Amino acid sequence: MSTATYELLAVSQQVLNLLAAFVGGLVVAGALIWAVRVGMKVMDQEERRPRPEEQPCLPETGAVHEMREMREPDEMPMVPRDGERLMPYQLHRSSTRTGKDQRRKRWLPGSSGAFGSGGPGHV
């Protein structure tokens, strides 16, 4: 085979590769167009969105504000071994309750360090 034959074969493979890439691009573009049309049909079948006057509004008393409180653990009541077991309705819904002391604990210099900070801990 001569050099001209090799050049002709190389050019024909490049044309095939280019044609395959073009057809692949058409397939991808067609799939995207199909997906958009299906999405539009699905959106048309959904319920309509609420109008602005149908949106929820603030209560007459105004906005609800954040409430801060200090919590303390609400321990489980101790039951003796021979006593009756606790029933679910005898338990509280939360493991904490409002604390008696509502003053925030403040950091005191030299009293503690953060975990892993290398501080001496409680002094």
C-alpha positions as CSV (number, residue, x, y, z in Angstrom):
1,M,0.0,0.0,0.0
2,S,1.1,3.5,-0.8
3,T,1.1,6.6,1.4
4,A,-1.8,8.0,-0.6
5,T,-3.9,4.9,0.4
6,Y,-3.1,5.4,4.1
7,E,-4.0,9.1,3.9
8,L,-7.3,8.2,2.2
9,L,-8.1,5.7,5.0
10,A,-7.2,8.2,7.7
11,V,-9.4,10.8,6.2
12,S,-12.4,8.4,5.8
13,Q,-12.1,7.4,9.5
14,Q,-12.0,11.0,10.6
15,V,-15.2,11.7,8.6
16,L,-16.9,8.7,10.2
17,N,-15.8,9.9,13.7
18,L,-17.1,13.4,12.9
19,L,-20.4,12.0,11.6
20,A,-20.8,9.8,14.7
21,A,-20.1,12.7,17.0
22,F,-22.7,14.8,15.1
23,V,-25.3,12.1,15.3
24,G,-24.6,11.6,19.0
25,G,-25.0,15.4,19.6
26,L,-28.4,15.2,17.8
27,V,-29.5,12.3,20.0
28,V,-28.5,14.2,23.2
29,A,-30.2,17.4,22.0
30,G,-33.4,15.5,21.1
31,A,-33.4,13.8,24.5
32,L,-33.1,17.2,26.2
33,I,-36.0,18.6,24.1
34,W,-38.1,15.6,24.9
35,A,-37.4,15.9,28.7
36,V,-38.4,19.6,28.7
37,R,-41.6,18.8,26.9
38,V,-42.5,16.0,29.3
39,G,-41.7,18.3,32.3
40,M,-44.0,21.0,30.9
41,K,-46.8,18.5,30.5
42,V,-46.3,17.3,34.1
43,M,-46.3,20.9,35.4
44,D,-49.6,21.6,33.5
45,Q,-51.2,18.6,35.3
46,E,-50.2,19.9,38.8
47,E,-52.4,22.0,41.0
48,R,-52.2,25.7,40.5
49,R,-50.0,27.8,42.8
50,P,-51.7,29.9,45.4
51,R,-52.2,33.6,44.6
52,P,-50.7,36.2,46.8
53,E,-54.0,36.9,48.7
54,E,-54.2,33.1,49.5
55,Q,-50.8,33.0,51.1
56,P,-50.5,32.7,54.9
57,C,-50.2,36.0,56.8
58,L,-49.0,37.1,60.2
59,P,-51.4,36.7,63.1
60,E,-53.1,39.8,64.4
61,T,-50.9,39.8,67.5
62,G,-47.8,40.2,65.3
63,A,-44.8,38.0,64.7
64,V,-43.9,35.2,67.1
65,H,-40.7,36.0,69.0
66,E,-37.9,33.8,70.2
67,M,-38.1,32.7,73.8
68,R,-34.9,32.0,75.8
69,E,-34.8,30.0,78.9
70,M,-32.4,28.0,80.9
71,R,-33.2,24.3,81.0
72,E,-32.3,21.7,83.5
73,P,-32.5,17.9,83.3
74,D,-35.8,16.3,84.2
75,E,-34.7,13.0,85.8
76,M,-36.6,9.7,85.5
77,P,-38.5,8.9,88.7
78,M,-36.8,6.0,90.6
79,V,-38.9,2.9,91.1
80,P,-37.9,0.3,93.6
81,R,-37.2,-3.2,92.3
82,D,-40.4,-4.7,93.7
83,G,-42.5,-1.6,92.8
84,E,-44.7,-1.3,89.8
85,R,-43.3,-0.3,86.5
86,L,-43.8,3.2,85.0
87,M,-46.4,3.6,82.3
88,P,-45.9,5.9,79.3
89,Y,-48.5,8.4,80.6
90,Q,-46.5,8.8,83.8
91,L,-43.4,10.0,81.9
92,H,-42.8,13.6,80.7
93,R,-42.7,14.4,77.0
94,S,-39.3,16.0,77.3
95,S,-36.1,15.2,79.1
96,T,-35.6,18.8,80.3
97,R,-37.7,21.3,82.2
98,T,-37.5,25.0,82.8
99,G,-34.8,25.7,85.3
100,K,-35.3,27.4,88.7
101,D,-32.3,29.7,88.1
102,Q,-32.9,31.7,84.8
103,R,-29.6,33.6,85.0
104,R,-27.2,32.7,82.2
105,K,-23.9,31.1,83.3
106,R,-21.0,33.3,82.3
107,W,-17.5,32.4,81.5
108,L,-15.0,33.2,84.2
109,P,-11.4,33.8,83.1
110,G,-9.2,30.9,84.0
111,S,-12.1,28.7,85.0
112,S,-12.1,26.4,82.0
113,G,-11.0,25.8,78.4
114,A,-12.7,24.5,75.4
115,F,-12.3,20.8,74.6
116,G,-8.9,20.2,73.1
117,S,-7.8,23.8,73.6
118,G,-5.0,22.7,76.0
119,G,-6.5,24.7,78.9
120,P,-6.2,23.5,82.5
121,G,-9.9,22.7,82.8
122,H,-11.7,23.6,86.0
123,V,-9.5,25.4,88.5
